[in-house]
Each structure stands twice: as structure tokens, then as C-alpha cells.
């Protein structure tokens, strides 16, 4: 891994994973007019969205060319707005969906370029806190997954959220985790790539749904700078140790998760397009790592979709396992402080989308069902 050429804190995350080199052909195919993602859609399950310039232009009726506002769901307060808008006036993480979305698929020339610029997105307002604390929180996320797979025909589902494991094997929380696992199993079997954040923000454990064997688990990196020059990348450590040793097995890839520039949100006023961006790189959390991986998945499917569809048409679960395999085989080296418990590397979007697709004979069906996982 070479990081010596990366200068400046703004955009260090996309430069590290080489996302611009990965998506450039999507723009070239339209002679620079727009990005061609074909029928690829990202289901973004989060706090919802606000009309923001980072997502391009908005009509007077709140329509967007890339944010498919009428294809998602508002599972929190549909009586306020049937669309999954985020009012930015309550909950523990108001505006989270917009901040993560700006990094994942935002594109405002001169201000901002995300990992997968202007990828078509189906937004969901399923939570007000990305720490899934109650059974109802978890249940709504599961419902959103089913809708994204069966009704909105999403190709990738991003979940920058998580529920902390618990040793209590009974009750409503256990039933909700089982429901969440069943939804992830359904997505896996239908060929939908589910990406979730490791979620070690406030404790040293992998969270659900990232912990499910059939999900793609994105762990976070933090940068070190020498002046304006990126000098190192380490595992993001909101606490020490970052993760208990046995939970490193769940991490499929490491991606940027600290000192991230992003869109900034204010209380939503219907009909107003917000314009603000964070003046400092204050975004942190494995939520951003998941966004990078989901964006890369969308680019991969857009660029290689015909080949993927033909090669894995008889076993759609292979789509997720092929992507997981490429995450590992094309990674650009381990974080500098990676412990012995993990050989997982750092995301390289360019290498991944350009690599030969794995032979179906080399892919193993994950027979450990998510709905049966616990603890």
C-alpha cells in the first residue's frame, strides 16, 4: 500500500480507496454527461434524507433524478411525510442519513464528490438512532430490507447502523434479531449485497447486522497526517482495544472512518434545498466505512453487471460471495496496527472493479443462516 502521494485532508478517504479511478468509466460511457449505473440501485436504510445540493438538483415538488424519493419508505413518522424525509428535529442522530449519503453517492462539482457519485438510491427512514436499542428499531430495519429487496429491487443495501450483541437469548430483542437475520438471509439468497458497519463506536464488539455471516462487514480506519500529507492509516479506535480479538473474524474489509468531510444538515424546511458542508473533517464512525464499501459495490455491479449476471445466474447468492472474495483478494495491505487476529486488508475500489470475477467453482455458499446467529 502506498499513501505517500495523498495530500490534503479533504478527500483523503476517496483517494485512499481509489474510487475516482473506479467510477471514471461510468462517466466516460456517457461522454461526460452523467454517470451510467444501469439498473443498479442502493437501498439506504438510515434516518432518511433532506433535500441537499450534494445530491444534485431538486424540483419544486421535492423530486430528484438520483434520489428515488417515492420508492423508499418512511417507517418512523409517515403521517408527517410519506416520503422518507428527515426533519432534523429529534432523535439521537438527526441528519445521519444525509451525512452518510453525501459520502456514499454525493456529487456537487466544485464542492463534493462521493465514492459512487449520483448512484441511484432508494432512501429509507427506519431509525432516529443508528444504535439499534429497542426491538422496534431492529424490526423496522428488517421491514426496510424486505421492501428494498422485493419492492424496490435494490442491488445493494447499506446499513450504517447496528445492534449490540447481548447474552440474553430470550424475549423481544432476541425475536427482533432473528427477524433482522431472516431479512438478511432473504437478501443474500436474492443476490442483494448487504453491507453493514462494524459498529464498534461505543464498545469493543461487532454489531448486528454486520456480524451476520451473510453480510459484508466494514471496519473503520483513521488517518495520521504529517502536515497535509497522509502518513499512516490505522484501525479506528474509539476505545482501546478497538475490538475483542474473536470479533476480528467478522470484518471483511477496512475503509476510511475518521476525519471525513461531509454534507452538513440543518432543520428541514420543505421546499428548501440545503447547501452547507462541514468546514472541518469531523465525520467519524464505521458508518462511513460501510458507505465506501456500498458505493464500491454499486460501481462494481454497474461496470461488471452483465458478466456478473451471466456467470452467477444459477446461484444468485454467489454475487455476495464473489464481492466478498474480491474485497479480500484485491485489498491493498493491512492497517499498520492490525493485530495478529486479522489478515483483512484495506479497500481498493479500482482494483476490485477491474479484477477478474471469481470462478463459481471457488465460491462457497454460506450455510450459516443469519436468523440462527446470536450472542
Steps between C-alpha positions, in 0.01 A plus 500: 500500500631843406362809670788743449332679210179584686499860611229706664237392748208568270438191291770288661243224541407473132862539391607214727248254357545633141129540442537764226702258288230238561204713388666699220389259222136547606532866407700435186225275363266801489764736358511681833128576509415291808582174673353183353415250775251307290239339724718500813337650810629548853247452779610742772340409834562782745332812645377616159616794292471874459497684169867595471708635213749218551244271335455722194198703396153473653164589347242722668310184593800344675597263220858405426647323200720277713325482838192290426288666767177316420655153489606482865307505826451715807459250783537759779248778442314451171218723624747791486623408152447175309840555342801404712607858571695576816359802690830550688315587819527200727653162570859420587642528148304758298645548153703179511351365178587817309855513638567137410328541164720796413808282539349196330332650192523879519614708204514880496774609258732748665383405848476127537552163330394182682611140457232413240386839369130526417432130541122442498384471860184380669489673842340358814418681823506201735684639805564820693806348670754287316558308823215250480393500862143368499334201333281738300811672359634166382163389365461812286843446346400142413181626336702749297733224378206294374355803323836588342537146365144418396341834410780739406729239343817635655834345408687615812371582849703731724444492875721742689342392827509208740364315802735401777522126570351384827522176692125494572365225272133572566237764459410770253858604425595146401193473279585830333857389427361180350268707281794715390702189422215353299485820292874485436471133402231595249720770347793259477296236323363759256847620402484833684825611664441606862771728641499602866725694735715316754355740756769499769424864584425455868611146575746241378260263325377455144133593470207353311439492203873533419571195715275272296705259292302588187558875531806696390657652812688829454748601768633852539839667449638822641771706326822649628626818334843660492397853415271457201657170397332170587764303687317197637163327536407302809194320630252755631505473879222683684616289793802279567500224398299579187346153496521179699726254325236245403287762322767586243382191312184685396679790327509452122678825413637822653403840361528868607300594809650811657578861404239488224367812331125473440180690438362694794129506583267745668138471603310411186272756336287341225583648162843626607815342361777505759849605391728459801808282538702427809794745509713248688552124452279409794331186368596184685369150551490171314180636342731670251693181436176327406416787266830452316442128460139540385604763249769268368247217470274725292787592266600134467146397408464790258826430320496120509128429526458310174789267583383456858146421394611242246764331715289469815151476350430152639605585857426861588661467844830492313473875436567574867768234531676617183503856635628378838773301327610800294504726805759270649710411195527858370558671836802730512664381821410497869466796734837577658381399847299192399525231769590140435133406520427650157650482153224719355621777271400850389245565227633563149198589286695528175664160535172339602290620207773412249585153636398177331178363646545196725432161345164375631668173596715686753209667681351342809136537597474645851280239666507666842167679494488848647168433671667235715790717612506638852732641762 
